[in-house]
């Protein structure tokens, strides 16, 4: 058995005996099989109180050919690439970005993604779902007349969302201007804000008149009117804005009554 083992080791070492020269150690690293055989031969020789110069030389060469493991890396996972607060990789050497809220304002130190996830927040929108420009603050919501909607109210008054819980009605200024009014005929009406009331005039062939004491109750304007010219009448009437540029109304004059509507000019 010993003869067979020595013969096998000698065969393995046959092609590498020339490697015993220290000058060749850096250029001719022995194979793993040769190193294993040399280890067996060296162990057997030392067990008998002897030494095997060839086997020990091969083992020195094997040790010199094995790269040293870097200190402190045993079992350590490779470092991960640095990421920002949303999990996106940061380019090598770049400092981590300052986290911001959905309006582009810096978040205090220690704050995290305002959406509470690793994904970046969606584009900020106003209360109607319209995108806000980067860095914009939330706009003050208004109704269709431009009046501010009280805090806590929601909804687009034009129908793309729920109606505001506390809508603001039109103001006297929303009625002021030039209107083309149609009743049994069409005529031009001019309305003005006078103090806290609406006054005005209208002009039609043979029917000229004035409006006075126009007061606002909710979204309805109530007024008195007097007509001069060929047909003389007086009475009361109302106007209600259905859109900022259209109004519908009623009029009465004694036992007579009717409706009229107007479009802003």
Secondary structure, 3 states (H helix, E strand, C coil): CHHHHHHHHHHHHHCCHHHHCHHHCCCCCCCHHHHHHHHHHHHHHHHCCCCCHHHHHHHHHHHHHCCCCCCCCCCCCCCCCCECCCCCECCCCCCCCCCECCCCCECCCCCCCCCCCCCCCCCCECCCCCECCCCCCCCCCECCCCCECCCCCCCCCCCCCCCCCCCCCCCHHHHCEEEEEECCCEEEEEEEEECCEEEEEEEECCEEEEEEEEEEECCEEEEEEEEEECCCEEEEEEEEEEECCEEEEEEEECCEEEEEEEEEC
